Amino acid sequence: MSLAHTTSQELEIHLDALPYAEGDALQPQERAAVRRQIEAAMRHNPPRSDYLAPLGLSEEGDFFKDHPALQAEMERIRRGLPMEHGLDRTRLQLPQPGSGAAVIADPAAEPGTEADAQKERTDPACWERAVRNAEAQLSHQHIRISNLELLQKFGADAWPAHLFNMQALLDRRNAELSRSRSSIASTNRARRFLHITSATRINRAARRWEDLVESAHGATAAARELEPQVIRMRQELAELQEKLAHYEATSQEAEARRQAIIRQMEESLVGTVKSGVAEPEPATAVDRPSTGDADVGAKADVEVNDTNDTDEE
């Protein structure tokens, strides 16, 4: 759901970012919700004075614990002390033995007294070292002169070639820059299109969700209205089931009574037939049945009719 249709309570749960589709359309309450989330995240990640501690390092650190020379140099830099053994500049000088400008025998040593200087002036080893130093300086100057001559001879052609190479390198870098900018523009266009289409789908889904929620509320209200009718119909069903059970019981009793009457009539008829065979009566007696038999037959017919009426009910 886009931020424009999202309440601050929902922002506490989830935040979506569609900057191309939404722009700077945050409401004040939404901005406050975003600020609260940022503050909550910062509370979970409090600032630390030593950011190297989680990596097993320290600002005081043992970066070069296996290299004593580097560790001592780092300690010197931390304390702000000058270098004890800097570059040897004596090879760039031509001091005369005993002049006090430098000590050729040991450049790290401090200059001595006048007696030491006199001793150096009379020491052949000091003069030999001074001569070798002068020869090294002279050779270095010869190399510099040779380089200057080569530069004067070939520099005019080498410099345009160097400029041509630099221009080709610049052209390649500009082409790469142009391709990168085109790729960035294409990516931004694709992201913009994706954001806009996603916002459209999200808004459509949000409206659909609202319609479904409204329909669900309507269905819930209708169900609540139908609950009394359902209860009444269940009660009526229970009453009908009781009546049906009573009717089935009554029908079974009527059927049993009818079967008993039928058996009784059959027994009466059988007894009558037997009595007629044993003692024949006059024809008038046969044509005119006795009052007792007529009463029994009428009673049986009445009971049978009652039984039939009960079945029909």
C-alpha atoms as a printed R data frame, in Angstrom:
    type eleno elety resid chain resno       x       y       z
1   ATOM     1    CA   MET     A     1   0.000   0.000   0.000
2   ATOM     2    CA   SER     A     2   1.357   3.397  -0.902
3   ATOM     3    CA   LEU     A     3   2.232   5.891   1.784
4   ATOM     4    CA   ALA     A     4  -0.464   8.260   0.553
5   ATOM     5    CA   HIS     A     5  -3.113   5.709   1.554
6   ATOM     6    CA   THR     A     6  -1.340   4.404   4.667
7   ATOM     7    CA   THR     A     7  -2.026   5.534   8.202
8   ATOM     8    CA   SER     A     8   0.646   6.232  10.766
9   ATOM     9    CA   GLN     A     9  -0.330   3.084  12.668
10  ATOM    10    CA   GLU     A    10   0.357   0.966   9.582
11  ATOM    11    CA   LEU     A    11   3.650   2.780   9.077
12  ATOM    12    CA   GLU     A    12   4.770   1.477  12.443
13  ATOM    13    CA   ILE     A    13   4.455  -2.034  10.982
14  ATOM    14    CA   HIS     A    14   5.795  -1.667   7.444
15  ATOM    15    CA   LEU     A    15   7.159   1.066   5.216
16  ATOM    16    CA   ASP     A    16   7.231   0.971   1.416
17  ATOM    17    CA   ALA     A    17   9.444   3.163  -0.751
18  ATOM    18    CA   LEU     A    18   8.204   4.165  -4.196
19  ATOM    19    CA   PRO     A    19   9.889   7.557  -4.614
20  ATOM    20    CA   TYR     A    20   9.168   7.882  -8.329
21  ATOM    21    CA   ALA     A    21   5.465   7.202  -7.845
22  ATOM    22    CA   GLU     A    22   4.970   9.077  -4.585
23  ATOM    23    CA   GLY     A    23   7.484  11.906  -4.734
24  ATOM    24    CA   ASP     A    24   7.604  14.053  -1.624
25  ATOM    25    CA   ALA     A    25   3.980  13.444  -0.636
26  ATOM    26    CA   LEU     A    26   4.499  12.401   2.963
27  ATOM    27    CA   GLN     A    27   2.068  13.812   5.437
28  ATOM    28    CA   PRO     A    28   3.340  15.269   8.746
29  ATOM    29    CA   GLN     A    29   2.115  12.236  10.706
30  ATOM    30    CA   GLU     A    30   3.847   9.943   8.207
31  ATOM    31    CA   ARG     A    31   7.096  11.864   8.569
32  ATOM    32    CA   ALA     A    32   6.777  11.569  12.338
33  ATOM    33    CA   ALA     A    33   6.269   7.800  11.957
34  ATOM    34    CA   VAL     A    34   9.409   7.543   9.787
35  ATOM    35    CA   ARG     A    35  11.382   9.570  12.328
36  ATOM    36    CA   ARG     A    36  10.214   7.283  15.133
37  ATOM    37    CA   GLN     A    37  11.369   4.232  13.195
38  ATOM    38    CA   ILE     A    38  14.781   5.784  12.594
39  ATOM    39    CA   GLU     A    39  15.133   6.617  16.284
40  ATOM    40    CA   ALA     A    40  14.105   3.067  17.239
41  ATOM    41    CA   ALA     A    41  16.760   1.667  14.861
42  ATOM    42    CA   MET     A    42  19.373   3.985  16.351
43  ATOM    43    CA   ARG     A    43  18.481   2.789  19.847
44  ATOM    44    CA   HIS     A    44  19.243  -0.761  18.730
45  ATOM    45    CA   ASN     A    45  22.614   0.422  17.343
46  ATOM    46    CA   PRO     A    46  24.052   2.874  19.896
47  ATOM    47    CA   PRO     A    47  27.107   4.863  18.770
48  ATOM    48    CA   ARG     A    48  30.460   3.519  19.935
49  ATOM    49    CA   SER     A    49  33.725   5.339  20.448
50  ATOM    50    CA   ASP     A    50  35.717   2.318  19.230
51  ATOM    51    CA   TYR     A    51  34.253   1.047  15.937
52  ATOM    52    CA   LEU     A    52  37.089  -1.460  15.485
53  ATOM    53    CA   ALA     A    53  36.199  -3.455  18.597
54  ATOM    54    CA   PRO     A    54  33.599  -5.720  16.842
55  ATOM    55    CA   LEU     A    55  36.305  -6.624  14.295
56  ATOM    56    CA   GLY     A    56  38.706  -7.763  16.988
57  ATOM    57    CA   LEU     A    57  40.858  -4.651  16.530
58  ATOM    58    CA   SER     A    58  41.418  -1.562  18.588
59  ATOM    59    CA   GLU     A    59  42.419   2.013  17.966
60  ATOM    60    CA   GLU     A    60  45.387   1.424  20.245
61  ATOM    61    CA   GLY     A    61  45.750  -1.814  18.257
62  ATOM    62    CA   ASP     A    62  48.247  -4.550  17.596
63  ATOM    63    CA   PHE     A    63  48.274  -4.102  13.830
64  ATOM    64    CA   PHE     A    64  51.929  -5.070  13.467
65  ATOM    65    CA   LYS     A    65  52.503  -7.305  16.472
66  ATOM    66    CA   ASP     A    66  54.533  -9.694  14.302
67  ATOM    67    CA   HIS     A    67  56.682  -6.846  12.943
68  ATOM    68    CA   PRO     A    68  58.490  -5.020  15.756
69  ATOM    69    CA   ALA     A    69  60.049  -2.411  13.417
70  ATOM    70    CA   LEU     A    70  56.649  -1.400  11.965
71  ATOM    71    CA   GLN     A    71  55.099  -1.437  15.418
72  ATOM    72    CA   ALA     A    72  57.831   0.887  16.732
73  ATOM    73    CA   GLU     A    73  57.316   3.212  13.743
74  ATOM    74    CA   MET     A    74  53.556   3.328  14.375
75  ATOM    75    CA   GLU     A    75  54.232   4.146  18.004
76  ATOM    76    CA   ARG     A    76  56.602   6.966  16.939
77  ATOM    77    CA   ILE     A    77  53.950   8.414  14.598
78  ATOM    78    CA   ARG     A    78  51.311   8.177  17.313
79  ATOM    79    CA   ARG     A    79  53.521  10.090  19.726
80  ATOM    80    CA   GLY     A    80  54.492  12.662  17.064
81  ATOM    81    CA   LEU     A    81  58.244  12.105  17.454
82  ATOM    82    CA   PRO     A    82  60.769  12.833  14.658
83  ATOM    83    CA   MET     A    83  62.511  10.014  12.826
84  ATOM    84    CA   GLU     A    84  65.682   8.809  14.522
85  ATOM    85    CA   HIS     A    85  67.207   7.353  11.373
86  ATOM    86    CA   GLY     A    86  66.057   9.335   8.392
87  ATOM    87    CA   LEU     A    87  67.406   9.454   4.881
88  ATOM    88    CA   ASP     A    88  71.190   9.428   4.511
89  ATOM    89    CA   ARG     A    89  71.919  12.768   2.905
90  ATOM    90    CA   THR     A    90  75.694  12.474   3.211
91  ATOM    91    CA   ARG     A    91  75.885  10.765  -0.194
92  ATOM    92    CA   LEU     A    92  74.547  14.014  -1.667
93  ATOM    93    CA   GLN     A    93  77.362  16.021  -0.097
94  ATOM    94    CA   LEU     A    94  81.123  16.236  -0.651
95  ATOM    95    CA   PRO     A    95  82.557  16.906   2.807
96  ATOM    96    CA   GLN     A    96  86.309  17.077   3.316
97  ATOM    97    CA   PRO     A    97  87.596  14.815   6.074
98  ATOM    98    CA   GLY     A    98  87.950  16.804   9.268
99  ATOM    99    CA   SER     A    99  85.758  19.683   8.045
100 ATOM   100    CA   GLY     A   100  83.031  18.909  10.614
101 ATOM   101    CA   ALA     A   101  80.273  18.993   7.984
102 ATOM   102    CA   ALA     A   102  79.720  15.226   8.339
103 ATOM   103    CA   VAL     A   103  81.469  12.190   9.652
104 ATOM   104    CA   ILE     A   104  82.236   9.911   6.755
105 ATOM   105    CA   ALA     A   105  83.211   6.936   8.865
106 ATOM   106    CA   ASP     A   106  79.861   6.798  10.684
107 ATOM   107    CA   PRO     A   107  77.093   9.125   9.404
108 ATOM   108    CA   ALA     A   108  74.974   8.421  12.478
109 ATOM   109    CA   ALA     A   109  77.686   9.550  14.876
110 ATOM   110    CA   GLU     A   110  77.854  13.013  16.326
111 ATOM   111    CA   PRO     A   111  80.650  15.382  15.218
112 ATOM   112    CA   GLY     A   112  83.663  15.100  17.501
113 ATOM   113    CA   THR     A   113  86.199  17.547  18.852
114 ATOM   114    CA   GLU     A   114  88.999  19.346  17.014
115 ATOM   115    CA   ALA     A   115  91.341  16.508  17.857
116 ATOM   116    CA   ASP     A   116  89.000  14.058  16.138
117 ATOM   117    CA   ALA     A   117  88.836  16.346  13.091
118 ATOM   118    CA   GLN     A   118  92.656  16.496  12.930
119 ATOM   119    CA   LYS     A   119  92.789  12.719  13.187
120 ATOM   120    CA   GLU     A   120  90.382  12.388  10.272
121 ATOM   121    CA   ARG     A   121  92.466  14.742   8.129
122 ATOM   122    CA   THR     A   122  95.477  12.490   8.607
123 ATOM   123    CA   ASP     A   123  93.529   9.188   8.257
124 ATOM   124    CA   PRO     A   124  93.955   7.580   4.770
125 ATOM   125    CA   ALA     A   125  90.730   5.545   5.206
126 ATOM   126    CA   CYS     A   126  88.686   8.729   5.616
127 ATOM   127    CA   TRP     A   127  90.250  10.180   2.466
128 ATOM   128    CA   GLU     A   128  89.491   6.976   0.542
129 ATOM   129    CA   ARG     A   129  85.827   7.111   1.605
130 ATOM   130    CA   ALA     A   130  85.643  10.774   0.642
131 ATOM   131    CA   VAL     A   131  87.114   9.982  -2.804
132 ATOM   132    CA   ARG     A   132  84.579   7.136  -3.380
133 ATOM   133    CA   ASN     A   133  81.772   9.469  -2.360
134 ATOM   134    CA   ALA     A   134  83.040  12.126  -4.798
135 ATOM   135    CA   GLU     A   135  83.218   9.523  -7.589
136 ATOM   136    CA   ALA     A   136  79.616   8.445  -6.836
137 ATOM   137    CA   GLN     A   137  78.461  12.068  -6.927
138 ATOM   138    CA   LEU     A   138  80.299  12.634 -10.211
139 ATOM   139    CA   SER     A   139  78.729   9.491 -11.732
140 ATOM   140    CA   HIS     A   140  75.306  10.641 -10.628
141 ATOM   141    CA   GLN     A   141  75.861  14.018 -12.290
142 ATOM   142    CA   HIS     A   142  76.976  12.270 -15.505
143 ATOM   143    CA   ILE     A   143  73.734  10.244 -15.485
144 ATOM   144    CA   ARG     A   144  71.680  13.402 -14.986
145 ATOM   145    CA   ILE     A   145  73.475  15.079 -17.892
146 ATOM   146    CA   SER     A   146  72.829  12.015 -20.099
147 ATOM   147    CA   ASN     A   147  69.138  12.083 -19.197
148 ATOM   148    CA   LEU     A   148  68.939  15.780 -20.039
149 ATOM   149    CA   GLU     A   149  70.621  15.186 -23.408
150 ATOM   150    CA   LEU     A   150  68.233  12.310 -24.195
151 ATOM   151    CA   LEU     A   151  65.290  14.467 -23.183
152 ATOM   152    CA   GLN     A   152  66.505  17.304 -25.377
153 ATOM   153    CA   LYS     A   153  66.961  14.915 -28.310
154 ATOM   154    CA   PHE     A   154  63.838  12.733 -28.030
155 ATOM   155    CA   GLY     A   155  61.603  14.696 -25.677
156 ATOM   156    CA   ALA     A   156  60.022  16.741 -28.463
157 ATOM   157    CA   ASP     A   157  58.638  13.549 -30.059
158 ATOM   158    CA   ALA     A   158  57.979  11.676 -26.817
159 ATOM   159    CA   TRP     A   159  55.815  14.400 -25.371
160 ATOM   160    CA   PRO     A   160  53.269  14.507 -28.235
161 ATOM   161    CA   ALA     A   161  53.165  10.682 -28.135
162 ATOM   162    CA   HIS     A   162  52.518  10.860 -24.438
163 ATOM   163    CA   LEU     A   163  49.822  13.475 -25.022
164 ATOM   164    CA   PHE     A   164  48.287  11.259 -27.734
165 ATOM   165    CA   ASN     A   165  48.211   8.302 -25.341
166 ATOM   166    CA   MET     A   166  46.690  10.454 -22.629
167 ATOM   167    CA   GLN     A   167  44.055  11.736 -25.091
168 ATOM   168    CA   ALA     A   168  43.213   8.159 -26.137
169 ATOM   169    CA   LEU     A   169  42.945   7.182 -22.472
170 ATOM   170    CA   LEU     A   170  40.715  10.211 -21.837
171 ATOM   171    CA   ASP     A   171  38.513   9.277 -24.813
172 ATOM   172    CA   ARG     A   172  38.146   5.723 -23.503
173 ATOM   173    CA   ARG     A   173  37.250   7.019 -20.059
174 ATOM   174    CA   ASN     A   174  34.718   9.452 -21.545
175 ATOM   175    CA   ALA     A   175  33.154   6.617 -23.544
176 ATOM   176    CA   GLU     A   176  32.947   4.507 -20.413
177 ATOM   177    CA   LEU     A   177  31.435   7.464 -18.574
178 ATOM   178    CA   SER     A   178  28.864   7.929 -21.338
179 ATOM   179    CA   ARG     A   179  27.950   4.239 -21.235
180 ATOM   180    CA   SER     A   180  27.673   4.359 -17.462
181 ATOM   181    CA   ARG     A   181  25.431   7.426 -17.622
182 ATOM   182    CA   SER     A   182  23.249   5.755 -20.269
183 ATOM   183    CA   SER     A   183  23.015   2.650 -18.104
184 ATOM   184    CA   ILE     A   184  22.102   4.748 -15.070
185 ATOM   185    CA   ALA     A   185  19.452   6.596 -17.070
186 ATOM   186    CA   SER     A   186  18.021   3.311 -18.354
187 ATOM   187    CA   THR     A   187  17.989   1.908 -14.839
188 ATOM   188    CA   ASN     A   188  16.258   5.012 -13.514
189 ATOM   189    CA   ARG     A   189  13.664   4.868 -16.301
190 ATOM   190    CA   ALA     A   190  13.028   1.181 -15.579
191 ATOM   191    CA   ARG     A   191  12.746   1.897 -11.856
192 ATOM   192    CA   ARG     A   192  10.378   4.780 -12.521
193 ATOM   193    CA   PHE     A   193   8.181   2.596 -14.735
194 ATOM   194    CA   LEU     A   194   8.279  -0.206 -12.158
195 ATOM   195    CA   HIS     A   195   7.367   2.188  -9.351
196 ATOM   196    CA   ILE     A   196   4.465   3.711 -11.246
197 ATOM   197    CA   THR     A   197   3.047   0.335 -12.309
198 ATOM   198    CA   SER     A   198   3.572  -1.057  -8.822
199 ATOM   199    CA   ALA     A   199   1.811   1.935  -7.295
200 ATOM   200    CA   THR     A   200  -1.127   1.420  -9.670
201 ATOM   201    CA   ARG     A   201  -1.394  -2.257  -8.768
202 ATOM   202    CA   ILE     A   202  -0.997  -1.521  -5.069
203 ATOM   203    CA   ASN     A   203  -3.698   1.160  -5.131
204 ATOM   204    CA   ARG     A   204  -6.008  -1.150  -7.086
205 ATOM   205    CA   ALA     A   205  -5.366  -3.938  -4.606
206 ATOM   206    CA   ALA     A   206  -5.946  -1.510  -1.733
207 ATOM   207    CA   ARG     A   207  -9.307  -0.489  -3.166
208 ATOM   208    CA   ARG     A   208 -10.175  -4.137  -3.760
209 ATOM   209    CA   TRP     A   209  -9.220  -4.920  -0.168
210 ATOM   210    CA   GLU     A   210 -11.407  -2.094   1.111
211 ATOM   211    CA   ASP     A   211 -14.340  -3.393  -0.977
212 ATOM   212    CA   LEU     A   212 -13.821  -6.916   0.335
213 ATOM   213    CA   VAL     A   213 -13.634  -5.671   3.913
214 ATOM   214    CA   GLU     A   214 -16.841  -3.705   3.412
215 ATOM   215    CA   SER     A   215 -18.512  -6.775   1.874
216 ATOM   216    CA   ALA     A   216 -17.285  -8.904   4.768
217 ATOM   217    CA   HIS     A   217 -18.760  -6.430   7.255
218 ATOM   218    CA   GLY     A   218 -22.067  -6.509   5.358
219 ATOM   219    CA   ALA     A   219 -22.093 -10.302   5.322
220 ATOM   220    CA   THR     A   220 -21.323 -10.356   9.037
221 ATOM   221    CA   ALA     A   221 -24.199  -7.949   9.753
222 ATOM   222    CA   ALA     A   222 -26.584 -10.009   7.607
223 ATOM   223    CA   ALA     A   223 -25.495 -13.199   9.378
224 ATOM   224    CA   ARG     A   224 -26.156 -11.585  12.725
225 ATOM   225    CA   GLU     A   225 -29.633 -10.559  11.546
226 ATOM   226    CA   LEU     A   226 -30.357 -14.137  10.389
227 ATOM   227    CA   GLU     A   227 -29.208 -15.756  13.634
228 ATOM   228    CA   PRO     A   228 -32.657 -15.365  15.377
229 ATOM   229    CA   GLN     A   229 -34.398 -16.904  12.367
230 ATOM   230    CA   VAL     A   230 -31.972 -19.810  12.347
231 ATOM   231    CA   ILE     A   231 -32.572 -20.386  16.059
232 ATOM   232    CA   ARG     A   232 -36.350 -20.279  15.540
233 ATOM   233    CA   MET     A   233 -36.155 -22.684  12.610
234 ATOM   234    CA   ARG     A   234 -34.012 -25.064  14.650
235 ATOM   235    CA   GLN     A   235 -36.606 -25.005  17.401
236 ATOM   236    CA   GLU     A   236 -39.389 -25.697  14.865
237 ATOM   237    CA   LEU     A   237 -37.318 -28.553  13.439
238 ATOM   238    CA   ALA     A   238 -36.931 -30.043  16.900
239 ATOM   239    CA   GLU     A   239 -40.698 -29.808  17.476
240 ATOM   240    CA   LEU     A   240 -41.411 -31.436  14.114
241 ATOM   241    CA   GLN     A   241 -38.976 -34.234  14.914
242 ATOM   242    CA   GLU     A   242 -40.772 -34.831  18.233
243 ATOM   243    CA   LYS     A   243 -44.164 -34.908  16.460
244 ATOM   244    CA   LEU     A   244 -42.791 -37.312  13.867
245 ATOM   245    CA   ALA     A   245 -41.457 -39.610  16.563
246 ATOM   246    CA   HIS     A   246 -44.853 -39.502  18.336
247 ATOM   247    CA   TYR     A   247 -46.659 -40.211  15.049
248 ATOM   248    CA   GLU     A   248 -44.383 -43.176  14.301
249 ATOM   249    CA   ALA     A   249 -44.997 -44.578  17.792
250 ATOM   250    CA   THR     A   250 -48.781 -44.096  17.407
251 ATOM   251    CA   SER     A   251 -48.718 -45.745  13.977
252 ATOM   252    CA   GLN     A   252 -46.861 -48.743  15.371
253 ATOM   253    CA   GLU     A   253 -49.428 -49.105  18.181
254 ATOM   254    CA   ALA     A   254 -52.351 -48.821  15.678
255 ATOM   255    CA   GLU     A   255 -50.752 -51.407  13.434
256 ATOM   256    CA   ALA     A   256 -50.288 -53.774  16.353
257 ATOM   257    CA   ARG     A   257 -53.925 -53.270  17.405
258 ATOM   258    CA   ARG     A   258 -55.131 -53.877  13.845
259 ATOM   259    CA   GLN     A   259 -53.100 -57.056  13.582
260 ATOM   260    CA   ALA     A   260 -54.542 -58.216  16.899
261 ATOM   261    CA   ILE     A   261 -58.096 -57.537  15.712
262 ATOM   262    CA   ILE     A   262 -57.422 -59.388  12.470
263 ATOM   263    CA   ARG     A   263 -56.095 -62.377  14.371
264 ATOM   264    CA   GLN     A   264 -59.126 -62.252  16.688
265 ATOM   265    CA   MET     A   265 -61.516 -62.168  13.714
266 ATOM   266    CA   GLU     A   266 -59.684 -65.050  12.073
267 ATOM   267    CA   GLU     A   267 -59.931 -67.060  15.270
268 ATOM   268    CA   SER     A   268 -63.650 -66.233  15.578
269 ATOM   269    CA   LEU     A   269 -64.319 -67.253  11.990
270 ATOM   270    CA   VAL     A   270 -62.365 -70.480  12.438
271 ATOM   271    CA   GLY     A   271 -64.341 -71.251  15.607
272 ATOM   272    CA   THR     A   272 -67.612 -70.497  13.852
273 ATOM   273    CA   VAL     A   273 -66.724 -72.725  10.911
274 ATOM   274    CA   LYS     A   274 -65.773 -75.557  13.228
275 ATOM   275    CA   SER     A   275 -68.961 -75.234  15.256
276 ATOM   276    CA   GLY     A   276 -71.030 -75.219  12.030
277 ATOM   277    CA   VAL     A   277 -69.418 -78.423  10.813
278 ATOM   278    CA   ALA     A   278 -69.914 -80.208  14.148
279 ATOM   279    CA   GLU     A   279 -73.660 -79.300  14.656
280 ATOM   280    CA   PRO     A   280 -75.559 -78.615  11.431
281 ATOM   281    CA   GLU     A   281 -78.393 -76.216  11.847
282 ATOM   282    CA   PRO     A   282 -81.540 -75.686   9.852
283 ATOM   283    CA   ALA     A   283 -81.403 -73.617   6.753
284 ATOM   284    CA   THR     A   284 -83.239 -70.879   8.408
285 ATOM   285    CA   ALA     A   285 -80.620 -70.843  11.103
286 ATOM   286    CA   VAL     A   286 -77.839 -70.616   8.541
287 ATOM   287    CA   ASP     A   287 -79.535 -67.847   6.574
288 ATOM   288    CA   ARG     A   288 -80.222 -65.945   9.709
289 ATOM   289    CA   PRO     A   289 -77.013 -65.539  11.717
290 ATOM   290    CA   SER     A   290 -77.168 -65.460  15.408
291 ATOM   291    CA   THR     A   291 -77.274 -62.206  17.241
292 ATOM   292    CA   GLY     A   292 -73.982 -62.917  19.018
293 ATOM   293    CA   ASP     A   293 -72.061 -63.498  15.785
294 ATOM   294    CA   ALA     A   294 -73.558 -60.387  14.234
295 ATOM   295    CA   ASP     A   295 -72.508 -58.358  17.224
296 ATOM   296    CA   VAL     A   296 -68.953 -59.734  17.062
297 ATOM   297    CA   GLY     A   297 -68.693 -58.994  13.302
298 ATOM   298    CA   ALA     A   298 -70.012 -55.482  13.717
299 ATOM   299    CA   LYS     A   299 -67.599 -54.851  16.542
300 ATOM   300    CA   ALA     A   300 -64.734 -56.124  14.415
301 ATOM   301    CA   ASP     A   301 -65.765 -53.915  11.500
302 ATOM   302    CA   VAL     A   302 -65.924 -50.888  13.770
303 ATOM   303    CA   GLU     A   303 -62.437 -51.610  15.203
304 ATOM   304    CA   VAL     A   304 -60.997 -52.147  11.723
305 ATOM   305    CA   ASN     A   305 -62.497 -48.859  10.565
306 ATOM   306    CA   ASP     A   306 -61.057 -47.099  13.618
307 ATOM   307    CA   THR     A   307 -57.658 -48.539  12.846
308 ATOM   308    CA   ASN     A   308 -57.833 -47.388   9.247
309 ATOM   309    CA   ASP     A   309 -58.853 -43.903  10.330
310 ATOM   310    CA   THR     A   310 -55.894 -43.760  12.692
311 ATOM   311    CA   ASP     A   311 -53.505 -44.816   9.899
312 ATOM   312    CA   GLU     A   312 -54.892 -42.184   7.605
313 ATOM   313    CA   GLU     A   313 -54.292 -39.527  10.225
